[in-house]
Amino acid sequence: MAGSGEWSPTMDDTEDIQKICDQVKPDVDKMIGTTYRDYKADKYKNQIVTGGQYYIIKVYVGGEEYIHLSLYRKPDGVVTLRGVQQHKTKDDLLEPFPN
């Protein structure tokens, strides 16, 4: 686990990470203007900061395509979608991106 303020190493998805992705799926669909039938968390990184956690999550969306989500979760569990990067592949590294 990374220290406070540092990004963690890339980790495999967990049930909690999938739940976070499911919470923001309507926002993802709205932001990119499409609805993905497949939508499965694959890998993630997180960063613990004062007042919450940031996440970068790789999500499988069908075929050979993935998207990257940038999220923020407050201590009370409220999750906010900060950004989406489309046209990613399984091999693309998870890196923080401007929102």
C-alpha positions as CSV (number, residue, x, y, z in Angstrom):
1,M,0.0,0.0,0.0
2,A,1.3,3.4,-0.9
3,G,1.7,6.1,1.7
4,S,-0.6,9.1,2.0
5,G,-0.5,11.2,-1.1
6,E,1.3,8.5,-3.2
7,W,-0.4,6.4,-6.0
8,S,-0.6,2.7,-5.2
9,P,0.9,0.1,-7.5
10,T,-1.6,-1.2,-10.1
11,M,-3.8,-3.8,-8.4
12,D,-6.5,-6.3,-9.6
13,D,-10.1,-5.3,-9.2
14,T,-12.1,-6.2,-6.1
15,E,-15.8,-6.4,-5.4
16,D,-15.5,-2.9,-3.8
17,I,-13.9,-1.5,-7.0
18,Q,-16.7,-3.0,-9.2
19,K,-19.3,-1.4,-6.9
20,I,-17.6,2.0,-7.3
21,C,-17.6,1.6,-11.1
22,D,-21.3,0.6,-11.0
23,Q,-22.2,3.7,-9.0
24,V,-20.8,6.0,-11.7
25,K,-21.9,4.1,-14.8
26,P,-24.8,6.4,-15.5
27,D,-22.4,9.4,-15.3
28,V,-19.9,7.5,-17.6
29,D,-22.7,6.8,-20.2
30,K,-23.7,10.5,-20.1
31,M,-20.2,11.8,-20.3
32,I,-19.3,9.8,-23.4
33,G,-22.7,9.6,-25.0
34,T,-23.0,5.8,-25.2
35,T,-24.0,2.9,-23.1
36,Y,-21.6,-0.1,-22.8
37,R,-23.2,-3.5,-22.5
38,D,-20.0,-4.9,-21.0
39,Y,-18.7,-3.0,-18.1
40,K,-16.2,-4.8,-15.8
41,A,-13.5,-3.4,-13.6
42,D,-10.1,-4.9,-14.4
43,K,-7.3,-3.0,-12.7
44,Y,-7.0,0.0,-10.5
45,K,-4.7,2.4,-8.6
46,N,-5.7,4.6,-5.7
47,Q,-4.3,7.6,-3.9
48,I,-5.2,8.3,-0.3
49,V,-5.4,12.0,0.5
50,T,-6.8,14.1,3.4
51,G,-10.5,14.0,2.9
52,G,-10.8,10.9,0.6
53,Q,-9.3,8.8,-2.1
54,Y,-8.7,9.2,-5.8
55,Y,-9.0,6.2,-8.1
56,I,-7.8,5.4,-11.7
57,I,-9.7,2.3,-12.8
58,K,-9.4,0.3,-16.0
59,V,-12.8,-1.0,-17.1
60,Y,-13.4,-3.6,-19.8
61,V,-16.2,-2.5,-22.2
62,G,-16.2,-5.2,-24.9
63,G,-14.2,-6.6,-27.7
64,E,-10.6,-5.4,-27.2
65,E,-11.6,-2.0,-25.7
66,Y,-11.1,-0.6,-22.3
67,I,-11.8,2.8,-20.7
68,H,-10.0,4.5,-17.8
69,L,-12.0,6.2,-15.1
70,S,-10.8,8.9,-12.8
71,L,-12.9,9.0,-9.6
72,Y,-12.9,10.6,-6.2
73,R,-14.5,9.0,-3.1
74,K,-15.3,11.0,0.0
75,P,-15.0,9.5,3.4
76,D,-18.8,9.2,3.5
77,G,-18.7,6.9,0.5
78,V,-20.0,9.4,-2.1
79,V,-18.2,8.8,-5.4
80,T,-17.7,11.4,-8.1
81,L,-16.6,10.7,-11.7
82,R,-13.8,13.2,-12.6
83,G,-13.0,12.0,-16.1
84,V,-13.1,9.2,-18.7
85,Q,-10.5,8.2,-21.3
86,Q,-11.7,6.0,-24.1
87,H,-10.1,3.8,-26.7
88,K,-7.7,2.1,-24.2
89,T,-6.3,-1.4,-24.5
90,K,-5.6,-4.1,-21.9
91,D,-1.9,-3.2,-22.1
92,D,-2.3,0.6,-21.5
93,L,-0.8,1.7,-18.2
94,L,-3.0,3.3,-15.6
95,E,-1.8,6.8,-15.1
96,P,-3.5,9.9,-13.6
97,F,-4.9,12.1,-16.3
98,P,-6.2,15.7,-16.4
99,N,-9.9,15.9,-15.8
